[in-house]
Amino acid sequence: MSLKDTWKEFYGSVFRSNYSPITGGVLLALLVILLEMWYRPWGIVGGLRNWGEWVLYGVGFLDEAPPHPLWFSSSVLDLGLILGAFLSATLAQEFGIRIPPKLEIIKGVVAGILMGIGSALAQGCNIGGFYMAIANLSAGGVAMMLGLMVGVFIGVKYLLWELEHLSSQGGVEINTRKLNPILGIIALIVLVLGTYGYFNSERENGALLGGAFLLTAGIGFVMHRSRFCIVNAFREPFLSGEATMARGVVLSILLATLGILFIKMAGIREPMVYVTPTFIWGSLIGGVIFGAAMVVAGGCGSGSLWRVGEGQVKLMIVVVFFALTNAIFRYYLDNVWEVWDKGLLGSAVYLPDIFGYGGAFIILALVIFLWYLFVDWNEKTEKFVIGL
């Protein structure tokens, strides 16, 4: 085999082949653990809210300018994820502008609004409110998991009703296959220059942001190559019974929880990091709303961003309305209604404070394992598959 053939084989396996959900889940957990060790936990909603707040500031709704998106850590995480997914899509020649039919555009607007409301109530989406909340040993993550399951069930029922009663034909795809190699090179240059710029900045947190930008680009790349999708993990057991993605998510959460457990035990991160005052009602109600909406959207918080990176216009619409609604609703929750100060939606419950680190991990591992048993059993029996 020549050197050229070796390179083609390597390029094909790393940059063009789809990774399995198990591989994607393991790599995602590793990157999430590294990110939390390096700087901070992974999150989605804070960055979207920052973008929404800039729009609100521009129209005069907010009096004070939000932090600059390029120097606000939550925003940098989201930008890195989109860039990593875009890099993956272009290098695999899978990027293209995909314009949905009218019904999907309407669904994108409605779903984005509901995702903004649900994530505001839970103080996080499927990542900050569920995946990373569990990984950071917060009881709120378990409550949101239950809410997501209920919401996804409602969302699946709607989709099946839509198939019977509404038509969603049409849509256009603008093929950019010939441009993809050039776009991939540009994306790689942006990633390198961006990381270099952060590391060589005189700002105190410049190097921290540079590492975070690079790691979340890795997250976006991995999620796109593995099609890693938490919507799929929750939806398919009800829609088709298929549980492959759910197994990948289960393994990923378990590994991330174990890694972050040691990070907090070692004192690298403060115990209450990503433990929000939303247990139980904020996480549960927010999870129901967000779960139903993400099924209709066809993407969750993270899934919407990596699909933006591959050119999905519907998810771009979702992200816009998600960001604006979350920014508005959080403004009222925080500053007008003061729900967190009054404890109206719950309290912050850090499981190790009650059960110790060992007990907290056993409880969370049991919850995750019960989810695995359910999806595995349901795949074989189809007891909870919703038929037409």
KAWO-V751704 format. One line per field, one symbol per residue. ss: DSSP state (h for helix, s for strand, l for the rest). A space follows every 50 residues. Layout:
BEGIN
ss->???
END
This chain:
BEGIN
ss->llhhhhhhhhhhhhhhllllhhhhhhhhhhhhhhhhhhllllllhhhhhh hhhhhhhhllllllllllllllhhhhhhhhhhhhhhhhhhhllllssssl lhhhhhhhhhhhhhhhhhhhhhlllhhhhhhhhhhllshhhhhhhhhhhh hhhhhhhhhhhhhhhllllllsssslhhhhhhhhhhhhhhhhhhhhhhhl lllllhhhhhhhhhhhhhhhhhhhhhlllhhhhhhhhhhllllhhhhhhh hhhhhhhhhhhhhhhlllllllllllllslhhhhhhhhhhhhhhhhhlll hhhhhhhhlllshhhhhhhhhhhhhhhhhhhhhhhhllhhhhllllslls hhhhhhhhhhhhhhhhhhhhhhhhhhhhhhhlllllll
END
